[in-house]
Amino acid sequence: MSQSVRAVGDQGNQNTVGQFNLAARLGSALEGLARFFTGVVATNVLVLPVGAKAAILVSAYATAGTVTGNFTPVLGGAPATTQASINAAGDIIFQATDAVTAAEVTYTTHEGQTFTEVIPVAGSTGTPLANKSAVFLISAEVTVGVATGAVTPDFRGVVPATGEAAIGDLGTDIEFNAAQVIAGSALVTYIAAPGVGVALDSIGDRLDAEVEY
């Protein structure tokens, strides 16, 4: 009789726990839980660990600086006083006049696999390989083009300025400034949308999958 991977996990059967852990990719699932991080804020930015950048900011508390205490999480862009938000790099930013120098934050990360690959670029637009779709751009470097070198990731959907790159609205392309790249290639690292192309399914889809054990 078939049952969902979720049901197998709920049973707690020691004979199938190993199969459940593998099917659910338990390590990746646990990685998606909210994280707590505390650190020094330099130039209004709390830099989060590589590989654990923020997707959603749950809470922020300034422990040192001109203004301390609870800060209100806001979506993207420049925060106002006593607010905190996530910048395009996935780090936490504060308003300059608050002069925060240390903070504690709770946040969640992006779900999905991280890929690093050289992609072809034509017309200032690069395409992730194997029909993947990108949700978060970690880094980009123009390897062949008018001006080579590292560029700064910007928010998804924006038109990148000189020296920047951004994921397009649909996630199926990575766009560069027209003056930066006309045709060539780029080395990019990004988080791929689960279940698109060769990327593994989302945690929810894996738990819903039917199995015979």
C-alpha positions as CSV (number, residue, x, y, z in Angstrom):
1,M,0.0,0.0,0.0
2,S,1.4,3.4,-1.0
3,Q,1.5,6.3,1.5
4,S,3.1,9.7,1.6
5,V,6.6,10.3,2.8
6,R,5.1,12.6,5.4
7,A,3.0,9.7,6.7
8,V,6.0,7.4,6.9
9,G,7.8,10.0,9.0
10,D,4.9,10.4,11.3
11,Q,4.8,6.7,12.1
12,G,8.3,6.8,13.7
13,N,9.0,3.2,12.5
14,Q,12.7,2.4,13.2
15,N,12.7,0.1,10.2
16,T,11.8,2.9,7.8
17,V,13.4,6.0,9.4
18,G,16.5,5.8,7.2
19,Q,14.4,5.7,4.1
20,F,12.3,8.6,5.3
21,N,15.4,10.7,6.1
22,L,16.7,10.0,2.5
23,A,13.3,10.6,0.8
24,A,12.6,13.8,2.7
25,R,16.2,15.0,2.5
26,L,15.9,15.7,6.2
27,G,19.1,17.6,6.5
28,S,17.9,20.1,3.9
29,A,14.5,20.3,5.5
30,L,16.0,21.2,8.9
31,E,18.1,23.8,7.2
32,G,14.9,25.6,6.3
33,L,14.0,26.3,9.9
34,A,14.3,29.8,11.2
35,R,17.9,30.7,12.1
36,F,19.3,32.9,14.9
37,F,22.4,35.0,14.2
38,T,24.2,37.6,16.3
39,G,27.1,39.8,15.1
40,V,28.7,43.1,14.5
41,V,27.0,45.6,12.3
42,A,29.5,47.5,10.1
43,T,28.4,50.4,8.0
44,N,24.8,49.6,8.7
45,V,25.1,46.0,7.5
46,L,24.9,42.7,9.4
47,V,26.7,40.3,7.1
48,L,25.2,36.8,7.4
49,P,27.2,33.6,6.8
50,V,27.9,32.5,3.2
51,G,25.4,29.9,2.2
52,A,22.9,31.1,4.8
53,K,21.6,34.4,3.4
54,A,18.2,35.7,4.4
55,A,15.0,35.3,2.4
56,I,12.6,36.5,5.2
57,L,13.5,38.5,8.2
58,V,11.5,37.4,11.2
59,S,12.8,39.7,13.9
60,A,15.7,42.1,14.6
61,Y,17.1,43.5,17.9
62,A,19.8,46.0,18.0
63,T,22.0,45.3,21.0
64,A,24.4,48.2,20.6
65,G,24.5,51.5,18.8
66,T,22.8,54.9,19.0
67,V,19.3,53.2,18.8
68,T,18.8,49.8,20.5
69,G,15.9,47.5,21.0
70,N,13.4,45.8,18.7
71,F,13.5,46.8,15.1
72,T,10.6,46.3,12.7
73,P,11.3,44.0,9.7
74,V,10.3,45.5,6.4
75,L,10.4,44.1,2.8
76,G,13.4,45.0,0.7
77,G,14.7,48.5,0.0
78,A,16.1,51.1,2.4
79,P,14.7,50.8,6.0
80,A,13.5,53.8,7.9
81,T,14.5,54.5,11.5
82,T,13.9,51.5,13.9
83,Q,13.4,49.3,10.8
84,A,15.6,46.5,9.4
85,S,15.4,44.9,6.0
86,I,17.2,42.5,3.6
87,N,19.5,43.9,0.9
88,A,20.1,42.3,-2.5
89,A,23.0,40.3,-1.1
90,G,20.8,38.6,1.5
91,D,22.3,40.5,4.4
92,I,20.5,42.6,7.0
93,I,20.6,46.4,6.8
94,F,19.7,49.2,9.2
95,Q,19.0,52.9,8.8
96,A,22.2,55.0,8.9
97,T,21.0,57.4,11.6
98,D,20.3,54.6,14.0
99,A,24.0,53.8,13.9
100,V,23.5,50.2,15.0
101,T,26.8,48.5,15.8
102,A,25.6,45.0,16.9
103,A,22.4,43.1,16.4
104,E,20.6,39.8,16.8
105,V,18.3,38.6,14.1
106,T,16.0,35.6,13.4
107,Y,15.4,34.8,9.7
108,T,14.7,32.0,7.2
109,T,16.8,31.2,4.2
110,H,15.9,30.5,0.5
111,E,14.8,26.9,-0.2
112,G,16.6,25.3,-3.1
113,Q,19.9,23.9,-4.3
114,T,22.9,26.2,-4.9
115,F,24.5,25.9,-8.4
116,T,27.8,27.4,-9.7
117,E,28.2,27.3,-13.4
118,V,29.4,29.2,-16.5
119,I,26.5,30.4,-18.5
120,P,26.4,31.8,-22.0
121,V,25.4,35.5,-22.3
122,A,23.9,37.0,-25.4
123,G,22.3,40.4,-25.6
124,S,23.3,41.1,-22.0
125,T,21.2,38.1,-20.9
126,G,22.5,34.8,-19.5
127,T,20.5,31.6,-19.2
128,P,20.9,29.1,-16.3
129,L,21.8,25.6,-17.6
130,A,19.5,22.6,-17.9
131,N,16.3,24.6,-17.9
132,K,16.7,25.7,-14.3
133,S,15.1,28.8,-12.8
134,A,17.0,31.1,-10.4
135,V,15.4,32.6,-7.3
136,F,18.5,34.3,-5.6
137,L,21.7,35.4,-7.2
138,I,24.7,35.0,-4.8
139,S,27.5,36.1,-7.1
140,A,28.3,36.8,-10.8
141,E,31.5,37.4,-12.7
142,V,31.8,38.3,-16.3
143,T,34.4,35.9,-17.8
144,V,34.0,36.9,-21.5
145,G,32.6,40.2,-22.5
146,V,33.2,43.9,-23.0
147,A,34.2,44.4,-19.4
148,T,35.2,41.4,-17.4
149,G,35.3,40.8,-13.7
150,A,32.9,40.5,-10.7
151,V,29.6,42.4,-10.7
152,T,27.3,43.1,-7.8
153,P,24.0,41.2,-7.5
154,D,20.9,43.4,-7.4
155,F,17.3,42.6,-6.5
156,R,15.4,40.3,-8.8
157,G,13.5,42.0,-11.5
158,V,15.5,45.3,-11.5
159,V,17.3,46.7,-14.6
160,P,20.9,46.2,-13.6
161,A,23.2,49.3,-13.7
162,T,26.8,49.2,-14.8
163,G,28.7,46.7,-12.6
164,E,25.5,44.8,-11.6
165,A,23.5,41.7,-12.4
166,A,20.0,40.6,-11.5
167,I,17.7,37.7,-12.0
168,G,14.8,38.4,-14.5
169,D,11.2,38.5,-13.4
170,L,10.5,34.9,-14.5
171,G,13.8,33.6,-13.0
172,T,14.8,32.0,-16.3
173,D,17.5,34.5,-17.1
174,I,20.2,36.5,-15.4
175,E,20.5,40.0,-16.8
176,F,23.6,42.2,-17.1
177,N,24.0,45.8,-17.9
178,A,24.1,46.4,-21.7
179,A,27.4,48.2,-21.4
180,Q,28.9,45.4,-19.3
181,V,28.2,42.4,-21.5
182,I,27.2,42.3,-25.2
183,A,28.0,38.7,-25.8
184,G,30.2,36.2,-23.9
185,S,29.9,34.2,-20.7
186,A,29.6,34.6,-17.0
187,L,30.4,32.5,-13.9
188,V,27.4,32.7,-11.6
189,T,26.3,31.2,-8.3
190,Y,22.6,31.1,-7.5
191,I,19.9,29.3,-5.7
192,A,17.6,27.5,-8.1
193,A,13.8,27.2,-7.8
194,P,12.9,23.7,-6.5
195,G,11.5,21.3,-9.0
196,V,12.4,23.3,-12.1
197,G,14.7,21.7,-14.6
198,V,17.2,19.4,-12.9
199,A,16.7,21.0,-9.5
200,L,15.4,18.8,-6.7
201,D,11.7,19.1,-5.7
202,S,10.7,21.3,-2.8
203,I,10.5,19.9,0.7
204,G,6.7,20.0,0.6
205,D,6.6,18.1,-2.6
206,R,9.0,15.5,-1.4
207,L,6.9,14.9,1.8
208,D,3.7,14.6,-0.4
209,A,5.4,12.0,-2.7
210,E,3.9,8.5,-2.5
211,V,6.1,5.6,-1.5
212,E,5.7,1.8,-1.1
213,Y,7.3,1.3,2.3
